[in-house]
Amino acid sequence: MERDLVEYIAKSLVDDPAAVSVNIIEEDKQVILELRVASDDIGKVIGKQGRIAKAIRTILSASTAGAEKRIVLEILD
C-alpha cells in the first residue's frame, strides 16, 4: 500500500511517469522505500529546500501511523 501511494504521488509530479520506480527493502523494525525517477525530474520530487520530499514523507508517516514498522523514504539519483 505504501509503495502504491509513493508511486502515485511521484507519477503525478514528474514529466516522465514511466521512469518512476519504487523498490521495497524490509528490515527488522523498518521498511525502506527507494524512489527512483528520471534525472530531469529529481528536482520536482524533492522541491525547493526539500519541501515536496518532506510533504511526501509526512503523508507516508500519517498513512502508516498504527504500524509497528517505521517507514523510510529514500529518493535516489
N, C-alpha and C positions, 0 to 999 in steps of 0.2 A: 504494500500500500504506500509506504513512504517513497519507494522508488518511483511509482507512478505519479505521485504528487510532485516530486522534484522534476521529473521528466516533463510533465505537463507545463509547469511554470517556466522552465528553461526553453521549451519549444515555443512558448508564447512570446518570449523576449527576443529571440535571435532571428537573424535573416535566413539562416540555413538550418531549418529544424531537422533535416535528415542527418546532420552531423552530431546531434545530441545523443550522448550515451551515458547511462548511469550503471556503475558497477557496484555490487554489494560485497563487502568484506565483513564477516561476522566473527567477533572475538568473544571472550568470556562475558564481559559486562557492557560491551558497546558494539554498535553496528556502524560501520564507516560506509558512507555513500560517496563514491568518487564520480564527480560530474565532469564530463569532457564535452567541449563544444569546439567549433571551428575557431582557428586562431583569430579571425577577424571579429568574432562575436564575443570574445572573452571579456572585453570591456563592458558589454551590455549586460552580462550576467553578474559582474562584480559591481558595476555602478561607480558613481563618484564617491570617493572615500569609503568604498565598500558598503554603501547603504543598501543596495539591492541584495547583495550576498547576505548581509545581516538580516534583512527582512525575510529572505527565504529560510534562513536558519531559525528565525523566530516562529514562522508558520510551521516549520517542521517540528520544532520542540513542542508547540501547542497541540499539534495533531497526535503526538505520542506522549502526552502528559502522564497517563496512567501506566505506561510501560515500565518494565523493570530494567530494560537496557537503555543505555544512553545512545542517542543518535548523533553522529558527527558528519557534517557535510564538508567535503574537500573539493575545491574547484581546481582541476588540473589543467596544465597547458597542453 
